[in-house]
Each structure stands twice: as structure tokens, then as C-alpha cells.
Amino acid sequence: MSNIKRGARLRATAAEIVDDVVKGGRSLDTALRAREDRVAAEDQALLKLLGYGVLRRHWRLMHWVGALLDRPLRPRDSVIKELLAVGLYQLSETRIPDHAVVSQTVEAARTLRRPKLAPLVNAILRRALRDRIFENLPSHDEAANDHPGWILEALRKDWPDDWREIVAANNERAPMWLRANASRGSAAEYAKRLEEVGIEGQLLDGIPQALRLVGPQPVDVLPGFADGDVSVQDAAAQIAAPCLLDGVTGRVLDACAAPGGKTGHILELGGTDIDVTAIDRDATRLEDVADNLARLGLDATLIAGDASKPDEWWDQEPFAAILLDAPCSASGVIRRHPDIKHLRRASDIEDLSAVQGALLDALWPMLLPGGRLLYVTCSVLAAENDGVVSGFLARTPDAREDNVLQDYNIRDLMRDKACGYQILPGTAGMDGFYYAGLVKVC
């Protein structure tokens, strides 16, 4: 296959993936998996770069597409509209030579069985270069910030002094964080192992197992990854396990456990002092938990079930601690999952907060007197965080807020909320996470 044909297939596939997300409502991971066999292994990284990048900058790219088109494309040609976005993203955000971008993106229109639109694609991309359109930053709110209007409105309401920084962080590529296995060595020791193979890792005060890589790496080049010496996990997510386990022994429940990163961390820290049960309603995703624990050489009781319906799976033996990593909008991890900006709707937040409250109500009777429940989301929206926890405390007489953040280095990274604490996206390079500790009074 010629380089032009190969490059055209890659760009056509990227356009189809973006169209699947924007028009079809599929997740980016699902869309990528559905087409990964169409692109050579050596081109997978560029395919992901284009998919993630176009979705991240979609509103700005669509603004430029609209300005360059004399008239809108037909709805059935939406994939060509996304192909134009793929082309404009390459011209504005990558170092791929302009001539290669134009020739291969034009050929991609033919690969997509739209040969009659190939001249239009050629004209639009050349006009973008000629008119230096990338120097004209849009003034329209959504295009200027590359976020849908409802998210911008929610961020301005909840974070009036910080929303611009949150938006900027959301539009950046996320760094790669590692979690050193505490049962096998410290993060500082693992950083030395990385240095020996030419990889630089940076430590973070207050989160003792965390290392931030200066540049992302395939996991198969990380020393001891296959043996469980290290895992990939954002530093903000690493706060959960030590806060949950502080002073805890006995039975521990990880509700909504998949894909198992926090489950593994709990077991690494708790060792033989704890007995972990991990539950997730998605049996397929629970297999990911099993795979992660197998790599780490750890064991837990895994249950496929609905955490909001404990009568279907609970053995009536109470737990000393419960981690509720609640389903949420994921508005704090948009930089890792830019499809969130396309898939979530304002109406989802009320539904999600109802689910979160129902999970708290269902899990609370399973907690021992004096036990701790740690409520966690990867959201930055008050309606899913302190709004949910405040409501729960108001209707639950034996629940009190538990101050679980003894380490002041962690406190310095977090914002105090009406209940709980919030890490904002981009703080020390971390994702956005919310934490609230709850204790059952005797």
C-alpha cells in the first residue's frame, strides 16, 4: 500500500471515529476498538492523537469549518465534516507537513466513498492555509473555550474564580501518572529504577506512591509492570485508599469497583489486615478488576451485582470501611476523555445525583458503627459532590462528616467544600476528584 493510501485510510478512520462519537453517541474507547484493525500497528498512536485531539478541539474546529464552507454539507455527509476537522486539526496542532496533510486528507474523502467531495476538501484545506484562518481565534463562547455551553455555565456557577483554569486544564493532554506498589518498594526507589532505563519520574509531596512521568510511556517498558511493581493511576485517584484505610482493619467493600485501580491500591496498603469485597454491576468490567488483581498478585472477593440493591448479594456481615467511587459525569477527567464533552448532557446531572444519593442510602446500613464510608467522584460539579453529601447528612441521623485528610500536603492540593474536599483538574498535574469521608456514629 502506498504512503498516500495508508495515510488516507488513517485519516478516514479518524473521521469515522469522531463521527461515531459526535453523531452516533458512542464512547471514544468503543469507537477506537471497533476500527483498530483498519490501521497498521505503527499508525495507532497517530490515530489516537487525531481522535482525541479533534474531539478536544471540536468546537473551535467546527467554527473554522463553518467559516470556510460556502454552504453546509448534507447531514448524511457528516463524516466529511469531521474529515475537514481532522485536516484542520493537523494543520493547526501538529508538525505534519502541510502538503502531506492536504494530499492524504483529500484522498481520505475517496476512501470514505465520497469522491465527489474530494475537490471540496482540497479547496477548504488550501483556503485555510492561504487565509491563515488559524490566527483568527473565535469569539463565540463555546468555540473559544472548546466546551459545550451547559458545562461552561455549570463551571461558572460552581467555580466563578477558577472556571477558566478548569477549562484550560480540560483542553490539555493529561500526563501519565504511576502508582508504585507500596508492598514492594517506595516511589523514590521506583523512580531510580525508571532512571536506569532512561525514564524520568517526578514525585509529589503528600501522595507517597505517585510518580508523574515527564513523557508518557508504553506500559511494557516500565520496569516490573508485568509483575505488579507499578500501576498506571492518576495521583488524585491515589488519595482514596490511604484515606479509606486510616485506622481500619477487617472487612472492606469497594463498591462500583471497575476497572480495579483503587481495589488494587487498597489491597497493596491493607495487606493481611483487611478482607476486600469488590462489586460492580458490569460483569464484563469486573473481569478487568480480576485481571488487574492477578497482575498485582492480589486477591479479593469479586461480585457482579448492583451496589444499590444489597439484598441481592450482601451476606449481612457489616463492613469496617466502604469505598463508594460513585458513577458521575466524569467532568473532572475531561482531559483524559474528551468525548465526555460530547456525550454528557445537562439533564444527566440530576439523574446522576439521584443515583449517587440512592447508593449512599443503600450502602450505609452495611457499615459497622464507627466505620467509615469514603464518597468519591471524578466530577467537579457541586450537584454531584457536596450537594449529594449534604443531602445525605441531612436525612441520616447517624452519619457525620469524617475528616480523613490528616496529611497537610494533600490539604494544600484540595479546596474545602461545604462538605468534603475538591481537587481541580490540572492542580499539580492531577485530574479533578472530590472526596468526602463519612463516619457512622455509635
Secondary structure, 3 states (H helix, E strand, C coil): CCHHHHHHHHHHHHHHHHHHHHCCCCCHHHHHHHHHHHCCHHHHHHHHHHHHHHHHCHHHHHHHHHHHCCCCCCHHHHHHHHHHHHHHHHHHHCCCCHHHHHHHHHHHHHHCCCHHHHHHHHHHHHHHHHCCHHHCCCCCHHHHHCCCHHHHHHHHHHCCCCHHHHHHHHCCCCCCEEEECCCCCCHHHHHHHHHHCCCCEEECCCCCCEEEECCCCCHHHCCCCCCCCEEECCCHHHHHHHHHHCCCCEEEEEECCCCCHHHHHHHHHHHHHEEEEEEECCHHHHHHHHHHHHHHCCCCEEEECCCCCHHHCCCCCCEEEEEEECCCCCCCCCCCCCCHHHHCCHHHHHHHHHHHHHHHHHHHHHEEEEEEEEEEECCCCHHHCHHHHHHHHHHCCCEEEECCCCCHHHHCCCEECCCCEEECCCHHHCCCEEEEEEEECC
